[in-house]
Amino acid sequence: MSRVAKESDMYTTICNIWNHSLLHVKIAKPQDVCAICEKIRKCILDAVTEENKLEATNRLMEHILDTQRILTIFV
């Protein structure tokens, strides 16, 4: 069995145990984003001027880069 298949099986097992034991706590999906991402995304969608849209887009990019830097510390 390949490493990827083993990791997939382990993830599936963990999810099954989690779902049976901790029904009230949900495992985040890849499409789930943090509250800051949601807030900034809403600012982008609500922006009226091009300048506001660019400012919000830059804030989102900075937030994503900051998050990636933090994650590299823990991974």
PDB file of N, CA, C and O in Angstrom, chain B, residues numbered from 101:
ATOM      1  N   MET B 101       0.853  -1.178   0.000  1.00  0.00           N
ATOM      2  CA  MET B 101       0.000   0.000   0.000  1.00  0.00           C
ATOM      3  C   MET B 101       0.899   1.241   0.000  1.00  0.00           C
ATOM      4  O   MET B 101       1.873   1.304   0.750  1.00  0.00           O
ATOM      5  N   SER B 102       0.575   2.216  -0.832  1.00  0.00           N
ATOM      6  CA  SER B 102       1.396   3.429  -0.925  1.00  0.00           C
ATOM      7  C   SER B 102       1.208   4.310   0.306  1.00  0.00           C
ATOM      8  O   SER B 102       0.251   4.157   1.064  1.00  0.00           O
ATOM      9  N   ARG B 103       2.142   5.230   0.480  1.00  0.00           N
ATOM     10  CA  ARG B 103       2.081   6.156   1.611  1.00  0.00           C
ATOM     11  C   ARG B 103       0.819   6.995   1.543  1.00  0.00           C
ATOM     12  O   ARG B 103       0.172   7.240   2.562  1.00  0.00           O
ATOM     13  N   VAL B 104       0.467   7.437   0.340  1.00  0.00           N
ATOM     14  CA  VAL B 104      -0.726   8.264   0.171  1.00  0.00           C
ATOM     15  C   VAL B 104      -1.983   7.484   0.544  1.00  0.00           C
ATOM     16  O   VAL B 104      -2.877   8.020   1.199  1.00  0.00           O
ATOM     17  N   ALA B 105      -2.051   6.232   0.131  1.00  0.00           N
ATOM     18  CA  ALA B 105      -3.207   5.397   0.455  1.00  0.00           C
ATOM     19  C   ALA B 105      -3.298   5.167   1.963  1.00  0.00           C
ATOM     20  O   ALA B 105      -4.392   5.194   2.528  1.00  0.00           O
ATOM     21  N   LYS B 106      -2.153   4.941   2.618  1.00  0.00           N
ATOM     22  CA  LYS B 106      -2.145   4.742   4.069  1.00  0.00           C
ATOM     23  C   LYS B 106      -2.622   5.995   4.786  1.00  0.00           C
ATOM     24  O   LYS B 106      -3.414   5.917   5.726  1.00  0.00           O
ATOM     25  N   GLU B 107      -2.133   7.163   4.338  1.00  0.00           N
ATOM     26  CA  GLU B 107      -2.560   8.415   4.961  1.00  0.00           C
ATOM     27  C   GLU B 107      -4.045   8.652   4.748  1.00  0.00           C
ATOM     28  O   GLU B 107      -4.730   9.147   5.642  1.00  0.00           O
ATOM     29  N   SER B 108      -4.541   8.306   3.581  1.00  0.00           N
ATOM     30  CA  SER B 108      -5.968   8.459   3.291  1.00  0.00           C
ATOM     31  C   SER B 108      -6.794   7.549   4.196  1.00  0.00           C
ATOM     32  O   SER B 108      -7.822   7.964   4.731  1.00  0.00           O
ATOM     33  N   ASP B 109      -6.342   6.304   4.365  1.00  0.00           N
ATOM     34  CA  ASP B 109      -7.032   5.366   5.254  1.00  0.00           C
ATOM     35  C   ASP B 109      -7.006   5.859   6.697  1.00  0.00           C
ATOM     36  O   ASP B 109      -8.001   5.745   7.413  1.00  0.00           O
ATOM     37  N   MET B 110      -5.869   6.407   7.125  1.00  0.00           N
ATOM     38  CA  MET B 110      -5.763   6.925   8.489  1.00  0.00           C
ATOM     39  C   MET B 110      -6.715   8.104   8.675  1.00  0.00           C
ATOM     40  O   MET B 110      -7.392   8.207   9.698  1.00  0.00           O
ATOM     41  N   TYR B 111      -6.766   8.990   7.685  1.00  0.00           N
ATOM     42  CA  TYR B 111      -7.652  10.152   7.769  1.00  0.00           C
ATOM     43  C   TYR B 111      -9.110   9.696   7.841  1.00  0.00           C
ATOM     44  O   TYR B 111      -9.885  10.215   8.645  1.00  0.00           O
ATOM     45  N   THR B 112      -9.478   8.742   7.015  1.00  0.00           N
ATOM     46  CA  THR B 112     -10.850   8.220   7.019  1.00  0.00           C
ATOM     47  C   THR B 112     -11.185   7.605   8.371  1.00  0.00           C
ATOM     48  O   THR B 112     -12.279   7.819   8.894  1.00  0.00           O
ATOM     49  N   THR B 113     -10.262   6.850   8.938  1.00  0.00           N
ATOM     50  CA  THR B 113     -10.475   6.230  10.245  1.00  0.00           C
ATOM     51  C   THR B 113     -10.662   7.283  11.328  1.00  0.00           C
ATOM     52  O   THR B 113     -11.566   7.185  12.158  1.00  0.00           O
ATOM     53  N   ILE B 114      -9.787   8.301  11.308  1.00  0.00           N
ATOM     54  CA  ILE B 114      -9.891   9.376  12.301  1.00  0.00           C
ATOM     55  C   ILE B 114     -11.228  10.094  12.162  1.00  0.00           C
ATOM     56  O   ILE B 114     -11.882  10.385  13.163  1.00  0.00           O
ATOM     57  N   CYS B 115     -11.642  10.382  10.920  1.00  0.00           N
ATOM     58  CA  CYS B 115     -12.927  11.053  10.699  1.00  0.00           C
ATOM     59  C   CYS B 115     -14.089  10.205  11.204  1.00  0.00           C
ATOM     60  O   CYS B 115     -15.024  10.735  11.805  1.00  0.00           O
ATOM     61  N   ASN B 116     -14.043   8.909  10.970  1.00  0.00           N
ATOM     62  CA  ASN B 116     -15.117   8.029  11.438  1.00  0.00           C
ATOM     63  C   ASN B 116     -15.196   8.010  12.963  1.00  0.00           C
ATOM     64  O   ASN B 116     -16.282   8.109  13.534  1.00  0.00           O
ATOM     65  N   ILE B 117     -14.053   7.884  13.611  1.00  0.00           N
ATOM     66  CA  ILE B 117     -14.035   7.900  15.076  1.00  0.00           C
ATOM     67  C   ILE B 117     -14.548   9.250  15.586  1.00  0.00           C
ATOM     68  O   ILE B 117     -15.365   9.308  16.505  1.00  0.00           O
ATOM     69  N   TRP B 118     -14.057  10.328  14.976  1.00  0.00           N
ATOM     70  CA  TRP B 118     -14.472  11.682  15.356  1.00  0.00           C
ATOM     71  C   TRP B 118     -15.978  11.832  15.218  1.00  0.00           C
ATOM     72  O   TRP B 118     -16.640  12.319  16.134  1.00  0.00           O
ATOM     73  N   ASN B 119     -16.524  11.419  14.081  1.00  0.00           N
ATOM     74  CA  ASN B 119     -17.956  11.575  13.824  1.00  0.00           C
ATOM     75  C   ASN B 119     -18.818  10.766  14.788  1.00  0.00           C
ATOM     76  O   ASN B 119     -19.924  11.186  15.126  1.00  0.00           O
ATOM     77  N   HIS B 120     -18.330   9.624  15.229  1.00  0.00           N
ATOM     78  CA  HIS B 120     -19.100   8.796  16.164  1.00  0.00           C
ATOM     79  C   HIS B 120     -18.962   9.276  17.608  1.00  0.00           C
ATOM     80  O   HIS B 120     -19.880   9.107  18.411  1.00  0.00           O
ATOM     81  N   SER B 121     -17.822   9.870  17.934  1.00  0.00           N
ATOM     82  CA  SER B 121     -17.560  10.250  19.318  1.00  0.00           C
ATOM     83  C   SER B 121     -17.877  11.705  19.630  1.00  0.00           C
ATOM     84  O   SER B 121     -18.298  12.028  20.741  1.00  0.00           O
ATOM     85  N   LEU B 122     -17.679  12.569  18.666  1.00  0.00           N
ATOM     86  CA  LEU B 122     -17.809  14.007  18.893  1.00  0.00           C
ATOM     87  C   LEU B 122     -18.764  14.619  17.875  1.00  0.00           C
ATOM     88  O   LEU B 122     -18.360  15.426  17.038  1.00  0.00           O
ATOM     89  N   LEU B 123     -20.008  14.235  17.952  1.00  0.00           N
ATOM     90  CA  LEU B 123     -20.992  14.665  16.959  1.00  0.00           C
ATOM     91  C   LEU B 123     -21.152  16.183  16.880  1.00  0.00           C
ATOM     92  O   LEU B 123     -21.461  16.718  15.815  1.00  0.00           O
ATOM     93  N   HIS B 124     -20.945  16.874  17.989  1.00  0.00           N
ATOM     94  CA  HIS B 124     -21.163  18.315  18.027  1.00  0.00           C
ATOM     95  C   HIS B 124     -19.991  19.121  17.464  1.00  0.00           C
ATOM     96  O   HIS B 124     -20.122  20.326  17.246  1.00  0.00           O
ATOM     97  N   VAL B 125     -18.849  18.474  17.227  1.00  0.00           N
ATOM     98  CA  VAL B 125     -17.675  19.171  16.696  1.00  0.00           C
ATOM     99  C   VAL B 125     -17.449  18.706  15.263  1.00  0.00           C
ATOM    100  O   VAL B 125     -17.314  17.510  15.009  1.00  0.00           O
ATOM    101  N   LYS B 126     -17.410  19.645  14.336  1.00  0.00           N
ATOM    102  CA  LYS B 126     -17.247  19.320  12.923  1.00  0.00           C
ATOM    103  C   LYS B 126     -15.798  19.485  12.491  1.00  0.00           C
ATOM    104  O   LYS B 126     -15.101  20.385  12.960  1.00  0.00           O
ATOM    105  N   ILE B 127     -15.349  18.617  11.599  1.00  0.00           N
ATOM    106  CA  ILE B 127     -14.018  18.715  11.018  1.00  0.00           C
ATOM    107  C   ILE B 127     -14.103  19.699   9.853  1.00  0.00           C
ATOM    108  O   ILE B 127     -14.995  19.600   9.011  1.00  0.00           O
ATOM    109  N   ALA B 128     -13.174  20.642   9.812  1.00  0.00           N
ATOM    110  CA  ALA B 128     -13.178  21.652   8.751  1.00  0.00           C
ATOM    111  C   ALA B 128     -12.925  21.000   7.397  1.00  0.00           C
ATOM    112  O   ALA B 128     -12.132  20.066   7.273  1.00  0.00           O
ATOM    113  N   LYS B 129     -13.604  21.506   6.410  1.00  0.00           N
ATOM    114  CA  LYS B 129     -13.413  21.059   5.035  1.00  0.00           C
ATOM    115  C   LYS B 129     -12.449  22.033   4.359  1.00  0.00           C
ATOM    116  O   LYS B 129     -12.301  23.169   4.811  1.00  0.00           O
ATOM    117  N   PRO B 130     -11.795  21.600   3.283  1.00  0.00           N
ATOM    118  CA  PRO B 130     -10.853  22.501   2.606  1.00  0.00           C
ATOM    119  C   PRO B 130     -11.471  23.826   2.170  1.00  0.00           C
ATOM    120  O   PRO B 130     -10.779  24.842   2.121  1.00  0.00           O
ATOM    121  N   GLN B 131     -12.758  23.826   1.856  1.00  0.00           N
ATOM    122  CA  GLN B 131     -13.398  25.068   1.423  1.00  0.00           C
ATOM    123  C   GLN B 131     -13.792  25.971   2.596  1.00  0.00           C
ATOM    124  O   GLN B 131     -14.188  27.116   2.380  1.00  0.00           O
ATOM    125  N   ASP B 132     -13.689  25.472   3.835  1.00  0.00           N
ATOM    126  CA  ASP B 132     -13.970  26.294   5.007  1.00  0.00           C
ATOM    127  C   ASP B 132     -12.844  27.311   5.189  1.00  0.00           C
ATOM    128  O   ASP B 132     -11.669  26.989   5.017  1.00  0.00           O
ATOM    129  N   VAL B 133     -13.211  28.516   5.532  1.00  0.00           N
ATOM    130  CA  VAL B 133     -12.207  29.556   5.752  1.00  0.00           C
ATOM    131  C   VAL B 133     -12.443  30.189   7.119  1.00  0.00           C
ATOM    132  O   VAL B 133     -13.507  30.031   7.718  1.00  0.00           O
ATOM    133  N   CYS B 134     -11.439  30.904   7.595  1.00  0.00           N
ATOM    134  CA  CYS B 134     -11.559  31.530   8.908  1.00  0.00           C
ATOM    135  C   CYS B 134     -12.449  32.771   8.836  1.00  0.00           C
ATOM    136  O   CYS B 134     -12.797  33.242   7.753  1.00  0.00           O
ATOM    137  N   ALA B 135     -12.803  33.281   9.992  1.00  0.00           N
ATOM    138  CA  ALA B 135     -13.688  34.446  10.079  1.00  0.00           C
ATOM    139  C   ALA B 135     -13.058  35.681   9.439  1.00  0.00           C
ATOM    140  O   ALA B 135     -13.759  36.497   8.841  1.00  0.00           O
ATOM    141  N   ILE B 136     -11.748  35.817   9.562  1.00  0.00           N
ATOM    142  CA  ILE B 136     -11.075  36.966   8.959  1.00  0.00           C
ATOM    143  C   ILE B 136     -11.180  36.893   7.438  1.00  0.00           C
ATOM    144  O   ILE B 136     -11.468  37.896   6.785  1.00  0.00           O
ATOM    145  N   CYS B 137     -10.947  35.714   6.877  1.00  0.00           N
ATOM    146  CA  CYS B 137     -11.083  35.539   5.420  1.00  0.00           C
ATOM    147  C   CYS B 137     -12.497  35.894   4.967  1.00  0.00           C
ATOM    148  O   CYS B 137     -12.679  36.594   3.970  1.00  0.00           O
ATOM    149  N   GLU B 138     -13.492  35.411   5.698  1.00  0.00           N
ATOM    150  CA  GLU B 138     -14.884  35.705   5.344  1.00  0.00           C
ATOM    151  C   GLU B 138     -15.164  37.209   5.395  1.00  0.00           C
ATOM    152  O   GLU B 138     -15.819  37.757   4.508  1.00  0.00           O
ATOM    153  N   LYS B 139     -14.660  37.871   6.443  1.00  0.00           N
ATOM    154  CA  LYS B 139     -14.895  39.305   6.600  1.00  0.00           C
ATOM    155  C   LYS B 139     -14.259  40.090   5.448  1.00  0.00           C
ATOM    156  O   LYS B 139     -14.881  40.984   4.874  1.00  0.00           O
ATOM    157  N   ILE B 140     -13.008  39.741   5.120  1.00  0.00           N
ATOM    158  CA  ILE B 140     -12.324  40.449   4.043  1.00  0.00           C
ATOM    159  C   ILE B 140     -12.976  40.134   2.692  1.00  0.00           C
ATOM    160  O   ILE B 140     -13.107  41.016   1.844  1.00  0.00           O
ATOM    161  N   ARG B 141     -13.376  38.894   2.498  1.00  0.00           N
ATOM    162  CA  ARG B 141     -14.049  38.519   1.247  1.00  0.00           C
ATOM    163  C   ARG B 141     -15.326  39.328   1.074  1.00  0.00           C
ATOM    164  O   ARG B 141     -15.643  39.767  -0.032  1.00  0.00           O
ATOM    165  N   LYS B 142     -16.056  39.522   2.161  1.00  0.00           N
ATOM    166  CA  LYS B 142     -17.271  40.336   2.106  1.00  0.00           C
ATOM    167  C   LYS B 142     -16.935  41.780   1.745  1.00  0.00           C
ATOM    168  O   LYS B 142     -17.668  42.420   0.991  1.00  0.00           O
ATOM    169  N   CYS B 143     -15.825  42.296   2.283  1.00  0.00           N
ATOM    170  CA  CYS B 143     -15.393  43.657   1.935  1.00  0.00           C
ATOM    171  C   CYS B 143     -15.091  43.757   0.441  1.00  0.00           C
ATOM    172  O   CYS B 143     -15.415  44.759  -0.196  1.00  0.00           O
ATOM    173  N   ILE B 144     -14.474  42.725  -0.109  1.00  0.00           N
ATOM    174  CA  ILE B 144     -14.181  42.726  -1.547  1.00  0.00           C
ATOM    175  C   ILE B 144     -15.479  42.758  -2.345  1.00  0.00           C
ATOM    176  O   ILE B 144     -15.617  43.532  -3.293  1.00  0.00           O
ATOM    177  N   LEU B 145     -16.430  41.909  -1.954  1.00  0.00           N
ATOM    178  CA  LEU B 145     -17.702  41.850  -2.677  1.00  0.00           C
ATOM    179  C   LEU B 145     -18.505  43.141  -2.540  1.00  0.00           C
ATOM    180  O   LEU B 145     -19.193  43.552  -3.475  1.00  0.00           O
ATOM    181  N   ASP B 146     -18.415  43.780  -1.367  1.00  0.00           N
ATOM    182  CA  ASP B 146     -19.193  44.995  -1.115  1.00  0.00           C
ATOM    183  C   ASP B 146     -18.507  46.266  -1.599  1.00  0.00           C
ATOM    184  O   ASP B 146     -19.118  47.335  -1.596  1.00  0.00           O
ATOM    185  N   ALA B 147     -17.242  46.166  -2.016  1.00  0.00           N
ATOM    186  CA  ALA B 147     -16.497  47.356  -2.427  1.00  0.00           C
ATOM    187  C   ALA B 147     -17.185  48.033  -3.614  1.00  0.00           C
ATOM    188  O   ALA B 147     -17.592  47.382  -4.576  1.00  0.00           O
ATOM    189  N   VAL B 148     -17.298  49.345  -3.516  1.00  0.00           N
ATOM    190  CA  VAL B 148     -17.952  50.120  -4.567  1.00  0.00           C
ATOM    191  C   VAL B 148     -16.926  50.611  -5.587  1.00  0.00           C
ATOM    192  O   VAL B 148     -17.153  50.548  -6.796  1.00  0.00           O
ATOM    193  N   THR B 149     -15.801  51.099  -5.082  1.00  0.00           N
ATOM    194  CA  THR B 149     -14.794  51.628  -5.995  1.00  0.00           C
ATOM    195  C   THR B 149     -13.709  50.590  -6.254  1.00  0.00           C
ATOM    196  O   THR B 149     -13.522  49.651  -5.481  1.00  0.00           O
ATOM    197  N   GLU B 150     -13.015  50.783  -7.341  1.00  0.00           N
ATOM    198  CA  GLU B 150     -11.900  49.901  -7.679  1.00  0.00           C
ATOM    199  C   GLU B 150     -10.809  49.992  -6.606  1.00  0.00           C
ATOM    200  O   GLU B 150     -10.180  48.990  -6.266  1.00  0.00           O
ATOM    201  N   GLU B 151     -10.596  51.188  -6.082  1.00  0.00           N
ATOM    202  CA  GLU B 151      -9.590  51.390  -5.035  1.00  0.00           C
ATOM    203  C   GLU B 151      -9.935  50.583  -3.784  1.00  0.00           C
ATOM    204  O   GLU B 151      -9.063  49.938  -3.202  1.00  0.00           O
ATOM    205  N   ASN B 152     -11.203  50.616  -3.369  1.00  0.00           N
ATOM    206  CA  ASN B 152     -11.633  49.834  -2.198  1.00  0.00           C
ATOM    207  C   ASN B 152     -11.465  48.343  -2.445  1.00  0.00           C
ATOM    208  O   ASN B 152     -11.044  47.607  -1.553  1.00  0.00           O
ATOM    209  N   LYS B 153     -11.790  47.899  -3.642  1.00  0.00           N
ATOM    210  CA  LYS B 153     -11.667  46.483  -3.982  1.00  0.00           C
ATOM    211  C   LYS B 153     -10.198  46.051  -3.942  1.00  0.00           C
ATOM    212  O   LYS B 153      -9.878  44.974  -3.440  1.00  0.00           O
ATOM    213  N   LEU B 154      -9.307  46.896  -4.473  1.00  0.00           N
ATOM    214  CA  LEU B 154      -7.873  46.572  -4.449  1.00  0.00           C
ATOM    215  C   LEU B 154      -7.324  46.567  -3.036  1.00  0.00           C
ATOM    216  O   LEU B 154      -6.509  45.709  -2.697  1.00  0.00           O
ATOM    217  N   GLU B 155      -7.750  47.502  -2.209  1.00  0.00           N
ATOM    218  CA  GLU B 155      -7.304  47.535  -0.812  1.00  0.00           C
ATOM    219  C   GLU B 155      -7.729  46.266  -0.073  1.00  0.00           C
ATOM    220  O   GLU B 155      -6.933  45.657   0.642  1.00  0.00           O
ATOM    221  N   ALA B 156      -8.982  45.879  -0.251  1.00  0.00           N
ATOM    222  CA  ALA B 156      -9.481  44.668   0.415  1.00  0.00           C
ATOM    223  C   ALA B 156      -8.778  43.423  -0.122  1.00  0.00           C
ATOM    224  O   ALA B 156      -8.464  42.508   0.639  1.00  0.00           O
ATOM    225  N   THR B 157      -8.535  43.390  -1.424  1.00  0.00           N
ATOM    226  CA  THR B 157      -7.827  42.248  -2.021  1.00  0.00           C
ATOM    227  C   THR B 157      -6.411  42.158  -1.469  1.00  0.00           C
ATOM    228  O   THR B 157      -5.925  41.064  -1.182  1.00  0.00           O
ATOM    229  N   ASN B 158      -5.753  43.289  -1.322  1.00  0.00           N
ATOM    230  CA  ASN B 158      -4.400  43.296  -0.741  1.00  0.00           C
ATOM    231  C   ASN B 158      -4.422  42.828   0.710  1.00  0.00           C
ATOM    232  O   ASN B 158      -3.528  42.098   1.138  1.00  0.00           O
ATOM    233  N   ARG B 159      -5.435  43.241   1.468  1.00  0.00           N
ATOM    234  CA  ARG B 159      -5.562  42.776   2.865  1.00  0.00           C
ATOM    235  C   ARG B 159      -5.726  41.264   2.903  1.00  0.00           C
ATOM    236  O   ARG B 159      -5.137  40.590   3.748  1.00  0.00           O
ATOM    237  N   LEU B 160      -6.530  40.731   1.983  1.00  0.00           N
ATOM    238  CA  LEU B 160      -6.740  39.283   1.943  1.00  0.00           C
ATOM    239  C   LEU B 160      -5.435  38.566   1.609  1.00  0.00           C
ATOM    240  O   LEU B 160      -5.106  37.559   2.235  1.00  0.00           O
ATOM    241  N   MET B 161      -4.699  39.068   0.642  1.00  0.00           N
ATOM    242  CA  MET B 161      -3.420  38.457   0.284  1.00  0.00           C
ATOM    243  C   MET B 161      -2.440  38.502   1.457  1.00  0.00           C
ATOM    244  O   MET B 161      -1.747  37.518   1.717  1.00  0.00           O
ATOM    245  N   GLU B 162      -2.375  39.623   2.164  1.00  0.00           N
ATOM    246  CA  GLU B 162      -1.501  39.733   3.337  1.00  0.00           C
ATOM    247  C   GLU B 162      -1.909  38.722   4.409  1.00  0.00           C
ATOM    248  O   GLU B 162      -1.061  38.077   5.026  1.00  0.00           O
ATOM    249  N   HIS B 163      -3.206  38.597   4.616  1.00  0.00           N
ATOM    250  CA  HIS B 163      -3.706  37.639   5.616  1.00  0.00           C
ATOM    251  C   HIS B 163      -3.336  36.209   5.220  1.00  0.00           C
ATOM    252  O   HIS B 163      -2.903  35.422   6.063  1.00  0.00           O
ATOM    253  N   ILE B 164      -3.502  35.878   3.963  1.00  0.00           N
ATOM    254  CA  ILE B 164      -3.164  34.525   3.489  1.00  0.00           C
ATOM    255  C   ILE B 164      -1.675  34.260   3.662  1.00  0.00           C
ATOM    256  O   ILE B 164      -1.286  33.192   4.136  1.00  0.00           O
ATOM    257  N   LEU B 165      -0.844  35.216   3.283  1.00  0.00           N
ATOM    258  CA  LEU B 165       0.608  35.048   3.429  1.00  0.00           C
ATOM    259  C   LEU B 165       1.012  34.931   4.891  1.00  0.00           C
ATOM    260  O   LEU B 165       1.856  34.103   5.235  1.00  0.00           O
ATOM    261  N   ASP B 166       0.421  35.751   5.756  1.00  0.00           N
ATOM    262  CA  ASP B 166       0.700  35.650   7.198  1.00  0.00           C
ATOM    263  C   ASP B 166       0.322  34.273   7.726  1.00  0.00           C
ATOM    264  O   ASP B 166       1.066  33.667   8.497  1.00  0.00           O
ATOM    265  N   THR B 167      -0.830  33.792   7.309  1.00  0.00           N
ATOM    266  CA  THR B 167      -1.303  32.476   7.751  1.00  0.00           C
ATOM    267  C   THR B 167      -0.370  31.378   7.265  1.00  0.00           C
ATOM    268  O   THR B 167      -0.056  30.458   8.020  1.00  0.00           O
ATOM    269  N   GLN B 168       0.073  31.459   6.026  1.00  0.00           N
ATOM    270  CA  GLN B 168       1.007  30.456   5.499  1.00  0.00           C
ATOM    271  C   GLN B 168       2.319  30.469   6.269  1.00  0.00           C
ATOM    272  O   GLN B 168       2.884  29.409   6.540  1.00  0.00           O
ATOM    273  N   ARG B 169       2.815  31.656   6.627  1.00  0.00           N
ATOM    274  CA  ARG B 169       4.050  31.750   7.406  1.00  0.00           C
ATOM    275  C   ARG B 169       3.865  31.095   8.776  1.00  0.00           C
ATOM    276  O   ARG B 169       4.745  30.375   9.248  1.00  0.00           O
ATOM    277  N   ILE B 170       2.743  31.344   9.397  1.00  0.00           N
ATOM    278  CA  ILE B 170       2.468  30.736  10.706  1.00  0.00           C
ATOM    279  C   ILE B 170       2.358  29.237  10.592  1.00  0.00           C
ATOM    280  O   ILE B 170       2.885  28.516  11.439  1.00  0.00           O
ATOM    281  N   LEU B 171       1.692  28.750   9.574  1.00  0.00           N
ATOM    282  CA  LEU B 171       1.513  27.305   9.408  1.00  0.00           C
ATOM    283  C   LEU B 171       2.850  26.585   9.166  1.00  0.00           C
ATOM    284  O   LEU B 171       3.026  25.442   9.588  1.00  0.00           O
ATOM    285  N   THR B 172       3.777  27.250   8.493  1.00  0.00           N
ATOM    286  CA  THR B 172       5.074  26.588   8.253  1.00  0.00           C
ATOM    287  C   THR B 172       5.824  26.361   9.561  1.00  0.00           C
ATOM    288  O   THR B 172       6.658  25.460   9.644  1.00  0.00           O
ATOM    289  N   ILE B 173       5.543  27.153  10.566  1.00  0.00           N
ATOM    290  CA  ILE B 173       6.176  26.962  11.874  1.00  0.00           C
ATOM    291  C   ILE B 173       5.681  25.667  12.514  1.00  0.00           C
ATOM    292  O   ILE B 173       6.451  24.969  13.173  1.00  0.00           O
ATOM    293  N   PHE B 174       4.402  25.343  12.325  1.00  0.00           N
ATOM    294  CA  PHE B 174       3.801  24.188  12.990  1.00  0.00           C
ATOM    295  C   PHE B 174       3.831  22.917  12.164  1.00  0.00           C
ATOM    296  O   PHE B 174       3.569  21.839  12.698  1.00  0.00           O
ATOM    297  N   VAL B 175       4.134  23.006  10.901  1.00  0.00           N
ATOM    298  CA  VAL B 175       4.105  21.820  10.039  1.00  0.00           C
ATOM    299  C   VAL B 175       5.484  21.295   9.792  1.00  0.00           C
ATOM    300  O   VAL B 175       5.648  20.300   9.086  1.00  0.00           O
TER     301      VAL B 175
END
